[in-house]
Amino acid sequence: MSMANEIKNISEKDDSNFFVRFVKYFVPWKGDKSAEVVRKIVFIFSIFIFVFSINELTDFLKSDQEQIDYAQEIVKYEPDFDDLNLNDVSGDAEDGADIPESSDKERKVQSWAKDLLKRNDEVVGWIKIPGFVNSNGEEYINFPVLQHVTDNIDEGNNYYLKRNLDEEYYDSGSIFADCVIPIDKDGQADNITIYGHHMRKLGTSFTHLAEYKDGVDFLKKYPVIEFNTIYDSGEKYVIIGCFVAAAEDNQDDIPIFDYWRYRNFDDDEYSFESWIDNVRKQSWYSSDVECTEDDDYISLSTCSNEVSDMRWVIVAKKMTADDNLDLIVESYEERDDKDIYFPKCWRNVWGNNKKYLGWSY
């Protein structure tokens, strides 16, 4: 009797082959109880999600690597100004290069730009922060600068947001100059705004400009930006200000500093005095750089992700023979938070304080 009780609940042995038993364990089968059917359906769905996720992750990582590889391939065009005669200009167009002819009164295209213009005739310059390198000794900021000139500002300033040098889709986009005032043989804007994406952990484009939020010691290490239009060689700009800026009118309780609209300082609405006052008022750092309306400036603009839809802006002045870089670097100081103007949307999140969460944030 006791033996019968011990064995009465033991299921009849399944003598089917291993493959059938395996399939029946994971796939709903005739005779399964409802709970068992649910278990098997959930399991199958989980496997599907896992495979899909692996595929998406593989595509994502492949895309990231392709962008990094492309950026490294473009660096081969980097001008070596040490090996150039700084007055060297291109001769006649060769091999299909679309290089405009120049009169004596016009600026002349430099020889270093010839190969770049063959690849894309909207290249207008090259930008680099010397010495600011990764573990392989490659500069983080080292790119051609493009400009898509058109009467439609939105179209012009969005054209290279997701396009590379070859005008193909590219998530990191290109580094590009504000389209309103052309950089051409006749001249350029007094202040050129140059845009680039912040790509977080991918680190391409203008991502690493965020490191200038880290403090004045970082600024002192990398105070110079090399920017040359295709009509220049060996030009250097020294940083005069770094600040967060609102991009929309509703982000502040006073009129925002629309730094991107300050192009030529002979514009009464966007005067040099108004521009330099705002740069100094919002900058996280101070310096003894002498700035005048007659100098040339660039403003590098990228996203500031500590607060949604804000911008991080680095302003630099073209150096002249009167500028002493050592004295300028020595003069850099961290400004007290209380002395810096932060837009309301920043104050709502971080108060009247500087904040740096790392370049990949």
C-alpha positions, -999 to 999 in steps of 0.1 A, spaced: 0 0 0 27 24 9 46 17 -23 15 24 -43 12 58 -26 49 66 -34 45 60 -71 10 70 -79 19 107 -88 49 99 -110 42 107 -146 45 82 -173 80 83 -187 82 102 -221 99 78 -245 99 103 -274 132 113 -289 153 142 -275 144 167 -303 107 162 -297 110 165 -260 131 197 -265 105 213 -288 76 203 -265 94 220 -235 96 254 -253 67 254 -277 30 253 -268 17 217 -273 -16 199 -273 -25 190 -238 -5 218 -221 -22 235 -192 -29 272 -196 -1 283 -173 24 262 -192 12 278 -225 17 313 -210 52 303 -198 62 291 -233 48 322 -250 66 345 -227 98 325 -232 95 327 -270 88 364 -269 118 370 -246 141 351 -271 127 373 -299 134 405 -280 169 393 -271 178 385 -307 163 419 -319 183 438 -292 215 421 -301 210 430 -338 202 466 -329 232 468 -307 255 454 -334 241 479 -359 246 507 -334 282 498 -326 290 493 -363 275 528 -371 296 544 -343 328 528 -356 320 538 -391 316 575 -380 349 573 -361 367 558 -391 352 584 -414 364 612 -391 399 597 -390 399 594 -428 391 631 -433 420 642 -411 444 633 -439 435 667 -454 447 686 -423 470 714 -435 506 713 -422 513 750 -420 548 743 -408 556 730 -442 538 757 -461 549 791 -473 522 812 -456 517 833 -487 515 802 -509 483 802 -530 469 777 -554 476 780 -591 452 771 -618 426 744 -609 439 709 -614 422 676 -618 388 691 -617 393 713 -586 367 740 -586 389 769 -573 377 804 -582 400 828 -601 412 858 -581 420 894 -589 446 914 -571 419 929 -548 405 895 -539 416 871 -513 433 841 -529 426 804 -521 456 788 -504 472 757 -519 464 736 -488 427 738 -496 430 725 -532 423 688 -525 395 696 -501 377 718 -526 379 689 -551 359 668 -527 334 695 -517 334 731 -530 316 743 -499 346 738 -477 355 772 -463 382 764 -438 399 742 -412 396 743 -374 419 726 -349 427 728 -312 464 719 -311 476 696 -284 442 685 -272 446 648 -281 432 614 -273 453 584 -262 464 578 -298 478 613 -301 449 625 -324 434 659 -319 397 658 -307 389 690 -326 405 688 -361 380 692 -389 373 709 -422 346 737 -419 318 739 -444 293 766 -453 260 761 -472 251 796 -484 215 802 -492 188 828 -487 169 804 -465 188 806 -431 171 775 -417 181 755 -447 216 768 -448 223 763 -411 207 728 -411 222 714 -443 253 699 -426 237 689 -393 234 653 -405 257 654 -436 294 646 -439 320 661 -462 307 641 -491 271 653 -484 260 619 -474 240 611 -442 262 611 -412 248 612 -377 277 633 -363 272 659 -390 299 683 -401 315 713 -386 299 743 -404 299 781 -404 268 803 -401 254 807 -436 243 843 -436 276 861 -445 296 840 -470 333 833 -464 346 841 -498 371 860 -518 355 893 -508 358 888 -471 339 872 -441 319 882 -410 335 900 -381 324 872 -359 318 837 -375 297 813 -355 309 777 -361 285 749 -352 291 712 -343 272 685 -325 277 672 -290 277 635 -296 280 623 -259 300 591 -255 308 588 -292 330 618 -288 330 631 -324 323 666 -337 324 693 -310 317 669 -281 350 676 -263 344 713 -262 325 705 -231 358 699 -213 363 737 -211 336 736 -184 361 716 -162 378 747 -149 404 774 -156 433 749 -155 419 732 -186 415 765 -204 451 774 -196 463 741 -212 444 747 -244 439 785 -249 445 786 -287 422 776 -315 437 774 -350 411 785 -376 420 792 -412 396 800 -439 406 787 -473 421 821 -479 444 820 -448 473 800 -434 488 798 -399 461 820 -382 455 815 -344 427 826 -322 429 830 -284 399 822 -262 383 852 -246 351 836 -231 332 804 -224 295 804 -214 262 786 -215 235 804 -235 198 801 -240 186 792 -275 149 802 -272 133 834 -259 112 815 -233 144 802 -216 151 834 -198 132 862 -181 151 889 -200 160 891 -237 184 863 -244 219 868 -256 214 857 -292 252 854 -299 247 838 -333 231 870 -347 262 891 -340 279 889 -373 292 923 -385 296 948 -358 286 978 -380 250 966 -374 234 990 -349 212 964 -335 240 939 -329 269 962 -320 304 952 -308 298 969 -274 266 948 -268 283 916 -279 315 919 -259 295 930 -228 274 899 -230 304 876 -236 321 890 -205 289 890 -184 282 853 -191 317 839 -193 329 814 -167 364 829 -170 381 863 -172 412 874 -189 433 904 -200 427 899 -237 424 932 -254 394 932 -278 384 958 -303 357 961 -330 384 958 -356 395 923 -346 382 891 -361 364 866 -339 349 831 -340 322 816 -317 322 778 -314 287 766 -306 275 731 -294 248 717 -271 250 720 -234 233 689 -221 233 698 -184 201 716 -192 179 707 -222 181 729 -253 210 751 -241 242 759 -259 279 759 -248 298 787 -266 335 793 -268 345 827 -282 380 835 -295 398 864 -310 423 863 -339 457 870 -324 477 900 -336 514 908 -332 505 928 -301 491 897 -282 514 880 -258 500 845 -253 520 838 -221 506 870 -205 470 861 -217 472 826 -202 486 840 -169 457 864 -167 430 836 -170 410 834 -138 379 814 -127 350 838 -121 329 834 -90 295 819 -97 278 849 -82 295 872 -108 283 851 -138 250 856 -155 232 823 -161 199 822 -181 168 814 -160 164 779 -174 199 771 -161 192 787 -127 160 766 -124 181 734 -125 215 743 -110 210 777 -94 235 804 -101 263 779 -103 287 764 -128 282 727 -135 303 701 -153 291 665 -155 318 652 -179 323 655 -216 302 625 -224 271 637 -205 
